[in-house]
């Protein structure tokens, strides 16, 4: 079978029979970019039709000659091997080196530019070219203009669009490259635009043509027979444009009975028996048509041929190649693509994706004769026919330019794809199927867009998750709740939640990464917190109880009780956690006569049904506003909650829900609550209604934080000290251990009890010392002794009334109190000697033994560590600075462990960081890129925070930690990176459905 595969090369039948040649034999100069084979294979199809029409084609390319000669056997084909651009430099099949791409283009096309232009003009005159065609070499268009020859481009993307992001992210000093490329393209007469196109504002006029795909030579059965593969065997073709070194394919990666055809494998690569090595010049279209699915990376060639031959495509994303989101959208439109996570590709977790691919029903039904169409237009253009689209050209270029600017201004590290408002209309590109694929309906119905809403107040601030949320909200319109099998239960409920004739208010609040401070917050420490990229969105609508749209069971209750205000809540993501997707209650349930019910009764209320206990975080905000601010809610409320902050990871998913909900309620009721005050109110929800004894830093970060800044806050109770910009050479990551964290857990609560016990012991010890006299020191004068005694008494008095443990400096703790703090004490012994521990949110269990010394020591030293950390952030940018910051994080981590708040998972992650930090490198000049790590938040699992250099090497090492952690535990950690604004900075949106 392998031998047959190696023999299977492209067997073209020469130039195919074509329409009678025109009276004039034309000469075409066809320039092909040096990026990959995809451009060459699609140009091949256009060239074949031009030669078939009796013309000469001179191909200028860096691709191997066999790509053309095995398909076209004609003296009219002339190949000139020249590299005039370089495309994107790829470190491997999936990774683009942005800076290297710019530097190579500079050396290839910028430095020798004048020589290139002189050479190309002279060559074009020598062959007497009638038309220059470019796919999509920039300088070819300028050379054609200098030679006085018309030029046309054939492409789905242009290099100014691709390189622009590279300039912003990696090489601003190369920005002139983008402008030069765009200027070169502007000399092109018009663009033959292929489906799946990117915005290309440099081109003056555009003509859309169908997909350009290579023809089939053999049937599925012929190919399988030649390869010795039975018809009933499932086959996947592995197509990454060249097998990268280090990828070792394994037998168990394929489902039982499957075969994998491997394109581009090296001659020395050994494959398992269920993999078949194909010859380098194998004719891929025939092999694709003979396969059941394809596994590969997205490029025009793979996408167009997968669509044309209706082959399910399991694709893996590439980094930093802006062409990809547009092609990916086209795949999804035609139900032809499934995304595989890169980690699953590299670790061999293929089976679910391949089996899922077999269930797809690709439905591309558009023309695939783009090669023939393009050749006909090029032929007519060469003889002088004018193909000027004219109308809408200015509008198209403006829109493309706007989209290009949108792409370039997006947040670094965020895969935003393309904005939904970049219309891919049927008239222009024709990629919308009659029925939207299931993958699109998950987050919205066919054609849904955030542009369906008019924003009456507020600004989305370019936040793509907000755009996605509004698109999801738009997608609820038109969903038929009578057909629940076509959508999830939560979307069925949400589709009847809002009245489109009324305004909807939207608030957003992020989770947070605890950089320093953690559990010392409730002891009054300084904390440093970073709002993360992931956030919770809440949409809310206020309505008259008579007019509110109700679910059937709430309608029945209203008929029995009359039209009373009702609270209805839908929570997206319920299917990912074991909870009910909806919650509803009469707001009168929050009243006890003419007063709000107690927090304790509310806690009992929400604990009745464990699957709906989650509603306490949302509905609890209503009760807190009633109790603390006296707000009266006489109208009904409908609330939709959608959060991307994962639960149980130690990144404050609960705080983001509380802050977003209360912000939305405040907006819809016109309540002016400052972010700090709102955070304190939300803490009451969690402390008293949910029953989690957390400090306030989570809510404060979610409410008051700003993107790419650390919120420096003194938790006494919640005073924002400043917003500290993260130095550009420093980066923070969160790594999830997979061990579920909960501030409501017994470990967190018992440590808090021990901390407050320690504070009480210190206050009592200080009071005892005040009652003792201070002996005079003979060597001191009487005045000095009195001054010392007065100072000492004042100090002890302040310590006897200590409100926050963190106000006690470490040296005072060690000098006066450390030796008398017990390691452990039972609850009944403590209460017998000292009474209450004076904490409003925890209760002492008389029968339990509490650790006291470690929980008391931790916040005292942690406050000092955080102060030092904050000061070091402004120090000189050296490895010593990073090492000192990392050491403070390590100390914090082990102090957590001493309190009993560690876990095997978080310890393993911290140890992996240390191993990588301290391992020997081959280069003496290459130091570490990761410098420290610590457990975060409430501890006992959750995530760790890692500090390192803002560099490619550090990102690679984070990925290495992920892989090694999974190898040891079977769990692949989630990585949190990036930042976004808090709820206060975001404000709120007031939106209305446009068609209402």
Protein Blocks (a to p, Z undefined) as FASTA:
>chain_A
ZZmmmmmccddebjaddddddfbdcdddddddfehjklmmmmmmmmmmmmmnopacdddd
fbdfklmmmmmgcfkbccddddfbebjadfblmbccfklmmmmmmmmmmmmmmmmmmmmm
mmmmmnopabdcddddfklmmmmmmnopacddddfbdfklmmmmmmmmmommlmmmmmmm
mmmmmmpmbdcddehiacdfkbmbdcdddddddddfbdfklmmmmnopafklccddddeh
iaaehiacdfklpcehiacddehiafklccdfkbccddfkbcfklmmmmpmbdcddddfk
lmmmmmmnopacdddddehiaklmmmmmmmmmnopaccddfklmmnopamlmmmmmmmpc
cfbfbdfklmmmmmmmmmmmmnopacdekpoklmmmmmmmmmmmmmmmpcehiagkjafk
lccdfklnopacfbdcfklmmnocehiafklpccfbdceklpaklmmmmmmmmmmgopaf
klmmlpcfklmmmmmmpcfkbccddddddddddfbhpjmlmnopacdddddfbdcddddd
dddfklpccdfklmmmmmmnopadddddddehklmpccdfbdcddfklmpghjaccdfkl
mmmmmmmpmmlmmmmmmmmmmmmmmmmnopacfbdcddddddfbdghklnommmmmmmmm
mmmmmmmnopacdfklmmmmmmmmmmmmnopacdfklmmmmmmmcehiacdddddfbccf
bdcdddfkbccddddehiacdfkbmklmmmmmmmmmmmmmmmmmmmmmmmpccdddfkbc
fklmmmmmmmmmmmmmmmmmofblklpcfklmmmmmmmmpcfbdcfklmmmmnopnhiak
bccdfkbccdfklmmmmmmmmmmmmmmmmmmmmmccdfklmmmmmmmmmmmmmmmmmnop
acfklmmmmmmmmmmmmpccfbfklccfbfbdcdehjlniijddddddddfklmmmmmmm
mmmmmmmnopacdddedddddfklnopaddddfkZZ
